[in-house]
Amino acid sequence: MKIQSGASGPVGALVRRQVVAGMVLVPMLATAACGKTAPAKGVSLPDFRQPSDPDDTAALARAFATGKPVHAPAGRGSGSDGRYLVGNDASASLPSGATLSGDGLDKTIFARSDVRKSPFILHCDSGSPDPARNITGLCFRDLSFVDDVARLGFSEFSYLVMLNGVSEVHFDRVGFRGFRGDGLHLGSSVTARVERHNRGITVSDCIFNGVNANNRNAISVIDVDGLIVEASRFINVTRRGDGSAGAGDPMNPATGLGQPGAIDLEPNGDAFAIVRNVTIRNNRFTGGGGFAVALLLSSNDVLRNAQRNILIERNVIRDRAGGFEAFGFAGNAAMTSNRAYNIMIRNNQVERCDKPFIISGIRAITIVGNQFRDCHGHAELGYLTANAQAVVANNLFERVGGLVPGYALWIREGQDINLVGNRFIDAGIPGGRDGVAIAVVAGTVRGLTMRANTFRNIEGRTGQAVQVFREAKVDQASLRIEGNGALGVPLAQALNPPR
């Protein structure tokens, strides 16, 4: 597998070994997109509306019941502006093979109906924990689902589309706008500890517009085996919060508990939960709180099926709270378990974000070929729990750590941590002269390799390449240092400070 153009010698070899050792990504279960071919002859949604209908909910159900593709012509819904007004609760479900198309995501609009209590626009549930009995073959294209977060405010459990127990589902050129909770929720029922499994989901060329970043997530994933999210845009998604407990003011996204981010993989912690074979590629994320991609995974040692094979590549992330986060094992289990997550984060651009990434409790992760520029805070490899088998290679950290304390990368407790071929340019605060590129800040790091990294101080911000905090220790017997471009104190001396 080719990881990065020009990866050769010790840098390329190390990354390739990590891939061969268990990070071959990603066998996908999703099929070709439903929107690439002309639809079969179907029915027109307005033809199924009856005079007594208060909105378009019943008409849509009648149209789906024909078993034919349903087309919703622009401007012919029951709303005063031609929108289709649809609302469903958890008792409603879509039939297998349901296909819904419109005339364009800016033309055909499905809005949440106000005439009934409806936490969802669309909802379905297979009613079975067996994927063989899933609802299959759903397709949505060339339309938008909308709610009114600007007027109604945050509501964590108000979703636009919720799917539980589905297979072979495609969203092509679909808009999700103004959602108050999640835009798209791939769940495991609305009831706790109920087992459902989703398989083969594709989200392609879609737009998730949170309008005012007063939402939960654009896409929440509780359970999936085979997910592709590609060529989509995520705009002003997710509440930042202020760190306090509770929901806060529903009209003020800077209050209450902050939400995870634009794409959130977050199983409920049930032993039956499955999250694997996920690809997130070629998307653009702009504005909002949380992280562009949040991997709030369960500890792999408590699941029947290990969460694994997650590929995040070639995304552009700008002007938002964070780039990537990944949480997994508790305590030091990442160093002792043999159940790897196999996460690959490669060739992404993260610019003008508060936090480039946080990785905590993950075994087997590669962060390679990314560009992190003009980020206020530092990246963190280790947070609450230890990491193991981590490769951070061929990345650019340029003007990272622009606010106090002025560091580019923090490292905490871990084992087999490899920093290879990275470039650190102007780490630290503008106008300051005491920035630090890499800091080992807590716990013991065993098996630390630093090879072929370079450090440049063009603007005078950076005073030191590496620093070890008093609360931290680098195991000297397993430390490997080779071919780094030193800055300030030599690396060997910095990594073995006097006590």
Secondary structure, DSSP 8 states (H G I E B T S, - for coil): ---STT--HHHHHHHHHHHHTT---------S-GGGS---S-EEGGGG--TT-SSSHHHHHHHHHTTS-EE--TT-SSSTTS-EEE-B-TT----TT-EEE-S-TTTSEEEE-SSS--SBSEEEE-S-S-GGG-EEEEEEEEEEEE--HHHH---TT--SEEEESEEEEEEEEEEEES-SS-SEEEES-SSTT-----EEEEEES-EEE-TTT-SS-SEEESSEEEEEEES-EEES-S----S-SS---TT-TTSSS---EEEEE---S-TT--EEEEEEES-EEES-SSEEEEEE---GGGSSS--EEEEEES-EEESSSEEEEEE--STTHHHH------EEEES-EEES-SEEEEEES-EEEEEES-EEES-SS-EEE-SSS-EEEEEEES-EEES---STT-EEEEE-SEEEEEEES-EEES-S-TT-S-EEEEEE-SEEEEEEEEES-EEE-SSS-EEEEEEE-TTEEE-STT-EEES-B--SS-HHHHTS---
